[in-house]
């Protein structure tokens, strides 16, 4: 007897929330204050911000009239964040995430494991400096249920751990590179802003402020984009697929088929077509 879990679907009647999260905030003149607690971030399992680029659902399999959710499904971008009003709030909303981490390996949704929560908990949400497993699902409508094995629980916890380790390593070793690139990009924007401010006003303080703010925001946005592409679209999916690499090697040798298992791939959603095992799986990353 396994652990009961929900059969999720890409609908607006299954709510997802964050029990706790924290993000950097921007305060005048501007300065970044790291890891400030934020309150609930509400979305739905079928949140529109991720429909094309982050959702992982069946194309022919439906639960309660909506596409069934696969493991690795991410509710997506543009999830509202509620915290201290500041300029970085828009950046966090733009690159938000809420991922379904636990597989139900005995229930396949078109060659990939059904995705669920540990009962209703441990969804992985965006946070700084680490993603946090504080996501909660509240299914207002759900008539499909499954049973999660001990191995499924282990794999879900493993996936969460891998994501958090990547976040930590990236914060320690990758941030410097992305910040340097972002500074180069933003300095050009700041220079243009200062020149525009000089034409618009003779007040020296206004010139400096108008030049600083666009440059600061441009640097934060550029760094976030670079981090996102390198970590969420490349490093994360590749690392999450590595535990299954021995299984794929075995399949190639003995001819067994385990197409439901994640592959080592690149991308945050089903739209990405890059994978190291295209002949073995429809999965395109995690």
C-alpha positions as CSV (number, residue, x, y, z in Angstrom):
1,X,0.0,0.0,0.0
2,X,1.5,3.3,-1.1
3,X,1.0,6.9,-0.2
4,X,-2.2,8.4,-1.7
5,X,-1.7,11.3,-4.0
6,X,-3.6,13.5,-6.4
7,X,-3.9,13.0,-10.2
8,X,-3.3,16.6,-11.2
9,X,-4.4,18.4,-14.4
10,X,-3.7,21.5,-16.2
11,X,-6.8,23.4,-15.0
12,X,-7.7,26.6,-13.1
13,X,-9.5,24.7,-10.3
14,X,-6.3,23.3,-8.7
15,X,-4.7,26.1,-6.7
16,X,-1.0,26.2,-5.8
17,X,0.5,28.4,-3.1
18,X,3.8,29.0,-1.4
19,X,3.9,28.3,2.4
20,X,7.1,30.4,2.6
21,X,9.4,32.1,0.2
22,X,12.1,34.9,0.2
23,X,13.5,37.2,-2.5
24,X,15.9,40.1,-2.9
25,X,14.3,43.5,-2.7
26,X,15.4,46.9,-4.0
27,X,15.4,50.0,-1.8
28,X,16.6,53.5,-2.5
29,X,19.1,54.8,-3.6
30,X,18.9,51.9,-5.1
31,X,20.4,49.1,-3.1
32,X,19.6,45.3,-3.1
33,X,18.6,43.8,0.2
34,X,18.9,39.9,0.0
35,X,16.5,37.2,1.1
36,X,13.5,39.3,2.4
37,X,10.5,37.1,3.4
38,X,7.5,37.3,1.1
39,X,4.0,36.0,1.6
40,X,1.8,33.6,-0.4
41,X,2.4,33.4,-4.1
42,X,-0.9,32.1,-5.6
43,X,-1.3,30.5,-9.0
44,X,-3.1,27.4,-10.5
45,X,-1.9,24.1,-11.9
46,X,-2.7,25.5,-15.4
47,X,-1.3,29.0,-14.9
48,X,-1.2,30.8,-18.2
49,X,2.3,32.1,-17.8
50,X,3.8,28.7,-18.4
51,X,1.3,27.2,-20.9
52,X,3.9,27.1,-23.8
53,X,7.3,27.0,-22.2
54,X,7.2,25.3,-18.8
55,X,4.1,23.1,-18.6
56,X,4.5,19.3,-18.9
57,X,1.2,17.6,-19.6
58,X,-0.2,14.8,-21.7
59,X,-1.4,15.8,-25.2
60,X,-4.0,13.0,-25.3
61,X,-4.5,12.0,-21.6
62,X,-7.1,14.1,-19.7
63,X,-8.1,14.2,-16.0
64,X,-11.3,16.0,-15.2
65,X,-11.5,17.3,-18.7
66,X,-8.0,18.9,-18.7
67,X,-4.5,17.6,-19.8
68,X,-2.9,15.3,-17.1
69,X,0.2,16.6,-15.4
70,X,3.5,14.8,-15.8
71,X,6.5,14.8,-13.4
72,X,8.5,18.0,-13.8
73,X,5.5,20.1,-14.7
74,X,6.1,23.8,-13.8
75,X,3.2,26.1,-13.3
76,X,5.4,28.7,-14.9
77,X,6.3,32.3,-15.2
78,X,4.3,35.4,-14.2
79,X,3.1,34.0,-10.8
80,X,2.1,37.0,-8.6
81,X,4.5,37.7,-5.7
82,X,3.4,39.6,-2.6
83,X,6.2,41.3,-0.7
84,X,7.6,44.8,0.1
85,X,6.9,47.1,-2.9
86,X,10.1,47.4,-4.9
87,X,11.5,47.4,-8.4
88,X,12.8,43.8,-8.2
89,X,9.3,42.4,-7.7
90,X,8.6,42.6,-11.4
91,X,11.8,40.6,-12.1
92,X,10.8,37.8,-9.6
93,X,7.3,37.6,-11.1
94,X,8.7,37.4,-14.7
95,X,10.9,34.4,-13.9
96,X,8.7,32.6,-11.3
97,X,8.3,28.9,-10.9
98,X,6.3,26.3,-9.0
99,X,7.4,22.7,-10.0
100,X,5.8,19.3,-9.5
101,X,8.7,17.2,-8.3
102,X,7.3,13.7,-7.4
103,X,6.8,11.0,-10.0
104,X,4.2,8.2,-9.8
105,X,6.2,5.7,-11.8
106,X,3.5,3.1,-12.1
107,X,1.1,5.6,-13.8
108,X,2.3,6.8,-17.2
109,X,1.1,9.9,-19.0
110,X,2.2,9.2,-22.5
111,X,5.6,7.6,-21.7
112,X,6.3,9.9,-18.7
113,X,5.5,9.4,-15.0
114,X,2.4,11.1,-13.6
115,X,3.5,14.1,-11.5
116,X,2.2,14.8,-8.0
117,X,3.0,16.2,-4.6
118,X,3.8,14.3,-1.4
119,X,0.1,14.2,-0.5
120,X,-0.3,18.0,-1.0
121,X,3.1,19.3,-0.1
122,X,6.7,19.8,-1.3
123,X,6.2,21.6,-4.6
124,X,9.5,23.4,-5.5
125,X,9.1,27.2,-5.7
126,X,11.3,30.1,-6.7
127,X,13.2,31.6,-3.9
128,X,16.6,33.2,-3.1
129,X,19.3,32.0,-2.8
130,X,17.8,28.5,-3.0
131,X,14.6,27.2,-4.4
132,X,12.4,25.9,-1.6
133,X,10.1,22.8,-1.3
134,X,7.4,24.9,0.3
135,X,4.8,24.6,-2.5
136,X,1.3,23.4,-1.6
137,X,-1.5,22.3,-3.9
138,X,-5.2,22.7,-3.1
139,X,-7.4,20.7,-5.6
140,X,-10.8,22.3,-5.7
141,X,-11.8,19.7,-8.3
142,X,-10.0,16.3,-8.5
143,X,-11.6,12.9,-9.1
144,X,-8.4,11.1,-10.0
145,X,-6.1,9.6,-7.4
146,X,-3.0,7.4,-7.5
147,X,-0.6,5.7,-5.1
148,X,3.0,6.7,-4.7
149,X,5.7,4.1,-3.8
150,X,8.6,4.5,-1.4
151,X,10.9,4.7,-4.5
152,X,8.7,7.6,-5.9
153,X,9.1,9.5,-2.7
154,X,12.9,8.9,-2.8
155,X,13.1,10.1,-6.4
156,X,11.0,13.2,-5.6
157,X,13.2,14.1,-2.7
158,X,16.3,13.4,-4.8
159,X,15.0,15.8,-7.5
160,X,14.4,18.5,-4.9
161,X,17.9,18.0,-3.5
162,X,19.5,18.2,-6.9
163,X,17.7,21.5,-7.7
164,X,18.7,23.0,-4.4
165,X,22.3,21.9,-4.7
166,X,22.5,23.4,-8.2
167,X,21.1,26.7,-6.8
168,X,23.8,26.7,-4.1
169,X,26.6,25.9,-6.5
170,X,25.4,28.5,-9.0
171,X,25.2,31.2,-6.3
172,X,28.7,30.4,-5.3
173,X,30.4,29.9,-8.6
174,X,28.1,31.2,-11.4
175,X,26.8,34.5,-10.1
176,X,30.1,36.3,-10.6
177,X,30.1,35.5,-14.4
178,X,26.4,36.4,-14.9
179,X,26.9,39.7,-12.9
180,X,29.9,40.6,-14.9
181,X,28.1,40.1,-18.2
182,X,25.0,41.9,-16.8
183,X,27.1,44.9,-15.7
184,X,28.6,45.3,-19.2
185,X,25.1,45.3,-20.7
186,X,23.6,47.6,-18.0
187,X,26.5,50.2,-18.2
188,X,25.5,51.0,-21.7
189,X,21.9,51.5,-20.7
190,X,22.9,53.6,-17.7
191,X,25.1,55.8,-19.9
192,X,22.2,56.5,-22.2
193,X,19.9,57.2,-19.3
194,X,22.4,59.7,-17.8
195,X,22.7,61.5,-21.1
196,X,18.9,61.6,-21.4
197,X,18.6,62.9,-17.9
198,X,21.2,65.7,-18.6
199,X,19.1,66.9,-21.4
200,X,15.9,66.8,-19.4
201,X,17.0,68.5,-16.2
202,X,19.8,70.7,-14.9
203,X,19.5,69.2,-11.4
204,X,22.7,67.2,-10.8
205,X,21.0,64.9,-8.2
206,X,18.2,64.1,-10.6
207,X,20.8,63.3,-13.3
208,X,22.6,60.8,-11.1
209,X,19.3,59.2,-9.8
210,X,17.8,58.9,-13.2
211,X,21.0,57.3,-14.4
212,X,21.4,54.9,-11.5
213,X,17.9,53.5,-11.4
214,X,17.7,52.3,-15.0
215,X,21.2,50.9,-14.9
216,X,20.6,49.0,-11.6
217,X,17.3,47.5,-12.9
218,X,18.9,46.6,-16.2
219,X,21.8,44.9,-14.4
220,X,19.4,42.9,-12.2
221,X,17.2,41.8,-15.1
222,X,20.2,40.9,-17.3
223,X,21.7,38.8,-14.5
224,X,18.4,37.1,-13.9
225,X,18.0,36.2,-17.6
226,X,21.5,34.8,-17.8
227,X,21.1,32.8,-14.5
228,X,17.8,31.5,-15.7
229,X,19.0,30.3,-19.1
230,X,22.2,28.7,-17.7
231,X,20.7,27.2,-14.5
232,X,17.0,26.5,-15.1
233,X,17.2,25.6,-18.8
234,X,20.5,23.8,-18.9
235,X,22.2,22.8,-15.6
236,X,19.1,21.7,-13.8
237,X,17.6,19.5,-16.5
238,X,20.9,17.8,-17.2
239,X,21.6,17.1,-13.5
240,X,18.1,15.8,-12.9
241,X,18.4,13.3,-15.8
242,X,21.8,12.0,-14.7
243,X,20.4,9.5,-12.0
244,X,18.7,7.7,-14.9
245,X,21.7,7.5,-17.2
246,X,22.6,3.9,-16.1
247,X,19.1,2.8,-16.9
248,X,19.3,4.2,-20.4
249,X,22.7,2.5,-20.9
250,X,21.1,-0.8,-19.7
251,X,18.2,-0.4,-22.0
252,X,20.5,0.1,-24.9
253,X,22.4,-3.1,-24.1
254,X,19.5,-5.5,-23.2
255,X,16.7,-3.9,-25.1
256,X,14.3,-3.1,-22.3
257,X,12.1,0.0,-22.6
258,X,11.7,2.4,-19.8
259,X,10.4,5.4,-21.7
260,X,8.5,6.8,-18.7
261,X,11.8,7.8,-17.1
262,X,13.2,11.3,-17.4
263,X,16.1,11.8,-19.8
264,X,19.2,14.0,-19.7
265,X,17.9,16.9,-21.6
266,X,17.8,20.7,-21.9
267,X,14.8,23.0,-21.4
268,X,12.2,23.9,-18.8
269,X,9.1,22.5,-20.6
270,X,7.8,20.2,-23.3
271,X,8.3,22.7,-26.1
272,X,12.1,22.1,-25.9
273,X,13.2,19.4,-28.3
274,X,16.8,18.9,-27.2
275,X,17.6,15.6,-25.5
276,X,20.5,13.2,-25.5
277,X,18.1,10.2,-25.9
278,X,15.6,11.2,-28.6
279,X,15.0,7.6,-29.6
280,X,14.2,6.5,-26.1
281,X,11.8,9.1,-24.7
282,X,9.4,11.9,-25.3
283,X,10.8,13.7,-22.3
284,X,12.7,16.9,-23.0
285,X,14.1,18.0,-19.7
286,X,13.1,18.7,-16.1
